[in-house]
Amino acid sequence: MAALVFLATFATSGEGVWGYVRAGAEAAMVGGVADWFAVTALFRHPLGIPIPHTALIPRGKEAIGIGLGEFIRHNFLDHDHLIARLQQADPARRLGVWLTDRDHAATVAAQVGVVVSVAAQSLDTAEYQDRVRSMLAERLRQVDPAPAIGATAEWLITNGHHRPVITSVMKALSTIIAEQQDLLRAQLHRESPWWVPGELDNVVFDRLYTGVQRFLAELIADEAHPLRKQLEVQIEMLATDLRNNQDVRDRVAEVRDEIIGHPEVTAWVDRVIADLGSQLQSAASEPDSEFRSRITDAIVDGGHRLQTDEHLREQVNDWATRLTSQLVEESGSHVADLVASTVAKWDAEETSRRLELQVGRELQWVRINGTLVGGLVGLAIHAFAELAG
């Protein structure tokens, strides 16, 4: 438009009003072209000509990225400012309010369920079963069972709970002898001399069997029986040795290690781990499972505690403040480097084109304003020249 006005007034004498119009149009053209050149030079070479100090954004993309990263680091990740805002925000209370909403708690529980389900899936693999079993075995080998067994035995004796245990052992022994009567009779026949008649073996066995069962019945019925008293003394001595005698403790430890390394125990532990993994995976992946419901309830309860327990809230806020402080101090430079490296990877021409499109409407107004300002300046210069002349 400025060029058309200039061409339309070019043939005039340049005096009077037409002189002002031509001077304004001429200056407007200069201003418009100058702003077009300036704006275009930001994004590319004007008319494709590699004029120095043009295509500023593509050429300075790396520097822009570094500057942007440093700007974010020093203005958005300022340590003192972030800590002050965090302390004012009381994040623990806000988190508590958010978690008491059951829908929010269910969302968190769903994420926990995903994590548990993924972790449980690994328990079905032989590799993780070996790791878990090895970890359990290592922890068990670090435990000295003898003092605990000795303390338990002493507690049983002190409180009189050992008597029912002894009675149960006697009853079990009597039952085993009764159930294995034929096996024991056959064993007596094998051990008996060949010249002893079989009927005599039967009579001897019947007397022995009857005598043993009668003796066991007496032990079961009479808790004050001398043999039971002697057995209690032996148990007390064993309990003392389990706590104080290193040789006994070493023997118990050897038995513990043999049990841990037994193939049947190993296979049983693997089955338990696999079953536990399957049950956890099923419970964690089902939205309506009792497992997920309990997690949701626990999260809601935690939200209520965050709102009502001032001590807990202070601890959480302090933890959040210290964590934020540490992250800002340790990661501020990494964030700046991340921004810089990300911008450096962008395609220069594509980045320039997208930026230009993003602010395109504003750039048009820059050009229009440049044209108008140029025209006004031209009018002012022409008026000054007329007045001076």
KAHU-V975654 format. One line per field, one symbol per residue. psi: psi as a letter, one per 40 degrees, with the letter a starting at -180 (. if undefined). A space follows every 10 residues. Layout:
psi = ???
This chain:
psi = dddddddded eieeiadddd dddddddddd dddddddddd dddihheehg hififddddf dddddddddd dddeddfhdd dddddddddg ddddddddde hddddddddd dddddddddd ddeeiddddd dddddddddd dehhdddddd ddddddddee eddddddddd dddddddddf dddddddddd eiidehiddd dddddddddd dddddddddd dheehddddd dddddddddd ddddhddddd dddddddddd ehdddddddd dddddddddd ddddehdeid dddddddddd ddddddddhd dddddddddd dddddddddd eddddddddd ddddeihddd ddddddddfd dddddddddd dddddddddd dddddddd.
